[in-house]
Amino acid sequence: MKKDFTERITGRTKLMALLGSPISHSLSPKMHNLSFEKLGLDYIYLAFDVNSDEQLADVIKGFRALNIRGANITMPNKTLVCKYLDKLSPAAEMTGSVNTIVNDGGVLKGYMTDGVGYMRSLKEEGIDIIGKKIVVAGAGGAATAICVQAALDGVKEISIFNRKTSSYTRAEKVAQKINKETNCKAKVFDLYNINILRTEIQESSIFIDATSVGMKPLEDKCNIPDPSILYPDLVVSDIVYEPSKTKLLNMAEKQGCKVINGYGMVLWQGAEAFKLWTGKEMPVDYVKELLFKK
């Protein structure tokens, strides 16, 4: 028999948090709270809108003071949070970003589970990109994690596209790390160079949009300006999951592409975080049944 909310929250209940902005659309609170309830774990997971470096610094101080067990970090805080933590996992160190924090007795360690989660989501869809070429749009925390994990797992070549902003330099540094530390070849291009974008995509097996374009308030935007850039049978993946079908995915579907939204990534990166906090496997099938019904 399910406990109601007042029975679940006790004086011993530990808090988990999600820090980001915008945050009200996130599925993470439902996903983790369903899992805690299913396994009988005395935790509660809440979302907090945190959208500035100064605010983030105060929140992390609060983590230490209140002995909060852990947190997920999302845009725009994935890279900003690193400087406030005591330790970083190898993946977080290499990507320079964090999406999961674990508090062990006041020592805060940052992890990056986005890459592992994304690669697992492709596997669940029956898609194998190992030994192949991929194209990734974006140079933020999620995009970087996907690129690094793909390279570590054995992807042959990665073409990274980003706007010529400050994050372009970040993309170049990530490509340098991949080229130096893995057997994968990585290159960086201007997202607005349509001719190169077309060529790289048509030589690839998958196009991954790892930006926030397509998510509110950018739901009417798309990083592919011309549908003919996408060829039939190309896999087109968008890490956005709200809306479940972005403008990009609608366009790709009309072009005969196989499309994948961000539900799988959020589920499997969450499962990795859940295990880091609790030492237990997330009841993934239960969560999928209740939360990801189509």
C-alpha positions as CSV (number, residue, x, y, z in Angstrom):
1,M,0.0,0.0,0.0
2,K,1.3,3.4,-1.0
3,K,2.1,5.9,1.7
4,D,0.6,9.4,1.4
5,F,2.9,12.4,1.4
6,T,2.6,13.1,5.1
7,E,3.6,9.5,6.0
8,R,6.6,9.6,3.6
9,I,8.2,12.7,5.0
10,T,9.8,12.2,8.4
11,G,12.4,13.8,10.6
12,R,14.9,11.4,9.1
13,T,14.1,12.0,5.4
14,K,17.1,13.1,3.3
15,L,16.8,15.7,0.6
16,M,18.0,15.4,-3.0
17,A,17.8,18.5,-5.3
18,L,17.8,19.6,-8.9
19,L,19.4,22.9,-9.6
20,G,18.9,24.7,-12.9
21,S,16.8,27.2,-14.9
22,P,14.2,26.8,-16.3
23,I,13.3,23.9,-14.1
24,S,9.5,23.5,-13.9
25,H,9.3,21.2,-16.9
26,S,11.8,18.6,-15.5
27,L,10.8,15.0,-15.2
28,S,13.6,14.3,-12.7
29,P,11.6,14.9,-9.5
30,K,8.9,12.5,-10.6
31,M,11.4,9.9,-11.7
32,H,13.5,9.9,-8.5
33,N,10.5,10.2,-6.1
34,L,8.8,7.3,-7.8
35,S,12.0,5.3,-7.4
36,F,12.4,6.2,-3.8
37,E,8.9,5.2,-3.0
38,K,9.1,2.0,-5.0
39,L,12.2,0.9,-3.1
40,G,11.1,2.2,0.3
41,L,14.0,4.7,0.6
42,D,13.7,7.6,2.9
43,Y,14.6,10.4,0.5
44,I,12.7,13.2,-1.2
45,Y,13.7,15.0,-4.4
46,L,12.9,18.7,-5.1
47,A,13.6,21.1,-7.9
48,F,15.1,24.6,-7.3
49,D,15.4,27.4,-9.9
50,V,19.0,28.5,-9.7
51,N,20.2,30.7,-12.6
52,S,23.2,32.7,-11.5
53,D,26.8,31.9,-10.4
54,E,26.2,33.9,-7.2
55,Q,23.1,32.1,-6.3
56,L,24.7,28.8,-7.1
57,A,27.6,29.5,-4.8
58,D,25.2,30.2,-1.9
59,V,23.2,27.0,-2.7
60,I,26.3,24.8,-2.5
61,K,27.3,26.4,0.8
62,G,23.8,25.4,2.0
63,F,24.4,21.8,0.8
64,R,27.3,21.6,3.2
65,A,25.5,23.3,6.1
66,L,22.3,21.1,5.7
67,N,24.1,17.9,4.8
68,I,22.0,17.4,1.7
69,R,22.9,14.0,0.3
70,G,23.1,14.9,-3.4
71,A,21.8,16.8,-6.4
72,N,21.4,16.9,-10.1
73,I,22.8,19.9,-12.0
74,T,21.3,21.2,-15.2
75,M,21.5,24.2,-17.5
76,P,23.0,26.8,-17.0
77,N,25.0,25.4,-14.0
78,K,26.9,22.3,-15.3
79,T,30.2,24.1,-15.9
80,L,29.8,26.8,-13.2
81,V,29.4,24.3,-10.3
82,C,32.8,22.6,-10.8
83,K,34.7,25.3,-8.9
84,Y,32.6,24.9,-5.8
85,L,33.2,21.1,-5.4
86,D,35.9,19.3,-3.6
87,K,36.5,16.5,-6.1
88,L,35.6,15.6,-9.7
89,S,35.2,12.2,-11.3
90,P,37.4,11.4,-14.3
91,A,34.5,12.1,-16.7
92,A,33.7,15.4,-15.0
93,E,37.3,16.4,-15.0
94,M,37.7,15.7,-18.7
95,T,34.4,17.4,-19.7
96,G,34.8,20.3,-17.3
97,S,31.2,19.9,-16.3
98,V,29.0,18.2,-13.6
99,N,25.4,16.9,-13.6
100,T,25.5,15.0,-10.3
101,I,26.8,15.8,-6.9
102,V,27.3,13.3,-4.1
103,N,27.8,14.6,-0.5
104,D,29.9,12.1,1.6
105,G,30.2,13.6,5.1
106,G,30.7,17.1,3.8
107,V,32.9,16.2,0.9
108,L,31.2,17.2,-2.3
109,K,32.2,15.2,-5.4
110,G,31.0,16.0,-8.9
111,Y,30.1,13.4,-11.6
112,M,29.0,13.6,-15.2
113,T,26.4,10.9,-16.1
114,D,25.0,12.5,-19.2
115,G,27.4,10.7,-21.6
116,V,26.8,7.3,-20.1
117,G,23.1,7.9,-20.1
118,Y,23.0,9.0,-23.7
119,M,25.1,6.0,-24.9
120,R,22.8,3.7,-23.0
121,S,19.7,5.3,-24.5
122,L,21.1,4.6,-28.0
123,K,21.7,1.0,-27.1
124,E,18.1,0.6,-25.8
125,E,16.9,1.9,-29.2
126,G,19.1,-0.7,-31.0
127,I,21.4,1.9,-32.5
128,D,25.2,1.2,-32.7
129,I,27.5,4.1,-33.4
130,I,30.7,2.5,-32.4
131,G,33.3,2.7,-35.2
132,K,31.2,5.2,-37.0
133,K,31.1,9.0,-37.6
134,I,28.7,11.2,-35.7
135,V,27.8,14.9,-35.8
136,V,27.0,16.8,-32.6
137,A,25.5,20.3,-32.3
138,G,26.5,22.1,-29.1
139,A,29.4,22.6,-26.7
140,G,27.7,22.8,-23.3
141,G,27.9,20.3,-20.5
142,A,25.6,17.7,-22.1
143,A,27.1,18.0,-25.5
144,T,30.6,17.7,-24.1
145,A,29.7,14.7,-22.1
146,I,28.2,12.9,-25.1
147,C,31.3,13.7,-27.2
148,V,33.7,12.5,-24.6
149,Q,31.8,9.3,-23.8
150,A,31.3,8.5,-27.4
151,A,35.0,8.8,-28.1
152,L,35.8,6.7,-25.0
153,D,33.4,4.0,-26.2
154,G,34.9,3.8,-29.6
155,V,33.2,6.2,-32.0
156,K,35.6,6.7,-35.0
157,E,35.0,10.4,-35.7
158,I,33.1,13.3,-34.2
159,S,32.2,16.6,-36.0
160,I,31.2,19.2,-33.4
161,F,29.2,22.2,-34.6
162,N,28.7,25.3,-32.4
163,R,28.1,29.0,-32.8
164,K,31.2,31.3,-32.8
165,T,30.7,32.3,-29.2
166,S,32.8,31.8,-26.1
167,S,31.7,28.2,-26.0
168,Y,33.3,27.6,-29.4
169,T,36.8,27.8,-27.7
170,R,35.5,25.3,-25.2
171,A,34.5,22.9,-28.1
172,E,38.0,23.3,-29.6
173,K,39.6,22.3,-26.2
174,V,37.3,19.3,-25.9
175,A,38.2,18.2,-29.4
176,Q,41.9,18.5,-28.5
177,K,41.4,16.3,-25.5
178,I,39.6,13.7,-27.5
179,N,42.3,13.7,-30.2
180,K,45.0,13.4,-27.5
181,E,43.5,10.9,-25.1
182,T,41.4,8.6,-27.3
183,N,41.5,6.9,-30.7
184,C,38.7,9.1,-32.0
185,K,39.2,12.0,-34.4
186,A,37.3,15.2,-33.4
187,K,36.9,18.4,-35.4
188,V,35.0,21.7,-34.7
189,F,33.0,23.8,-37.1
190,D,30.9,26.9,-37.2
191,L,27.2,25.9,-36.9
192,Y,26.3,28.6,-39.4
193,N,28.5,27.2,-42.1
194,I,25.6,25.4,-43.9
195,N,27.8,23.8,-46.6
196,I,30.1,22.1,-44.2
197,L,27.2,21.1,-41.9
198,R,25.5,19.5,-44.9
199,T,28.7,17.6,-45.9
200,E,29.5,16.3,-42.4
201,I,25.9,15.2,-41.7
202,Q,25.6,13.3,-45.0
203,E,28.9,11.4,-44.2
204,S,27.6,10.5,-40.7
205,S,25.3,7.9,-39.2
206,I,23.7,10.1,-36.6
207,F,23.0,13.8,-36.0
208,I,22.7,14.7,-32.3
209,D,21.4,18.1,-31.3
210,A,22.7,18.6,-27.7
211,T,21.6,22.2,-27.4
212,S,18.6,23.8,-25.7
213,V,17.2,24.9,-29.1
214,G,13.7,23.4,-29.4
215,M,12.9,23.6,-25.7
216,K,10.9,26.5,-24.3
217,P,11.2,29.4,-24.9
218,L,13.0,28.2,-28.2
219,E,10.4,25.6,-29.2
220,D,9.9,27.3,-32.6
221,K,13.6,27.2,-33.4
222,C,15.8,24.6,-35.1
223,N,19.5,24.3,-35.7
224,I,19.0,22.8,-39.2
225,P,17.9,25.6,-41.5
226,D,17.2,23.4,-44.6
227,P,15.5,20.0,-44.4
228,S,17.5,18.7,-47.4
229,I,20.6,18.6,-45.1
230,L,19.0,15.5,-43.5
231,Y,19.0,12.3,-45.6
232,P,16.5,9.4,-45.3
233,D,17.6,6.7,-42.8
234,L,19.8,9.2,-40.9
235,V,19.3,8.9,-37.2
236,V,18.4,12.3,-35.7
237,S,18.5,12.6,-32.0
238,D,17.5,15.6,-29.8
239,I,18.3,15.6,-26.1
240,V,15.3,17.9,-25.5
241,Y,12.4,15.9,-24.1
242,E,9.8,18.6,-23.5
243,P,8.3,19.0,-26.0
244,S,8.6,15.3,-26.8
245,K,8.9,16.1,-30.5
246,T,10.9,19.2,-31.3
247,K,10.8,21.2,-34.5
248,L,14.0,19.4,-35.5
249,L,12.4,15.9,-35.0
250,N,9.3,16.8,-36.9
251,M,11.4,18.0,-39.8
252,A,13.6,14.9,-39.6
253,E,10.6,12.6,-39.5
254,K,9.3,14.1,-42.7
255,Q,12.6,13.5,-44.3
256,G,12.4,9.8,-43.6
257,C,14.9,9.8,-40.7
258,K,14.7,7.7,-37.5
259,V,14.1,10.1,-34.7
260,I,14.9,9.9,-30.9
261,N,14.0,12.4,-28.3
262,G,15.6,13.0,-24.9
263,Y,13.5,10.7,-22.8
264,G,16.1,7.9,-22.9
265,M,19.0,10.1,-22.0
266,V,17.2,11.7,-19.0
267,L,16.1,8.2,-17.8
268,W,19.5,6.5,-18.0
269,Q,21.6,9.4,-16.7
270,G,19.1,9.6,-13.8
271,A,19.6,5.9,-13.2
272,E,23.4,6.4,-12.9
273,A,22.9,9.3,-10.5
274,F,20.4,7.3,-8.4
275,K,23.0,4.5,-8.0
276,L,25.7,7.0,-6.9
277,W,23.4,8.4,-4.2
278,T,21.8,5.3,-2.9
279,G,24.0,2.4,-4.0
280,K,20.9,0.7,-5.5
281,E,19.7,0.2,-9.1
282,M,16.8,2.5,-10.1
283,P,13.6,0.5,-10.9
284,V,13.9,1.6,-14.5
285,D,11.0,-0.5,-15.9
286,Y,8.7,0.8,-13.2
287,V,9.7,4.4,-14.0
288,K,9.3,3.9,-17.7
289,E,5.8,2.4,-17.3
290,L,4.5,5.3,-15.2
291,L,6.4,8.2,-16.5
292,F,7.3,7.6,-20.2
293,K,4.1,6.3,-21.6
294,K,3.6,7.5,-25.1
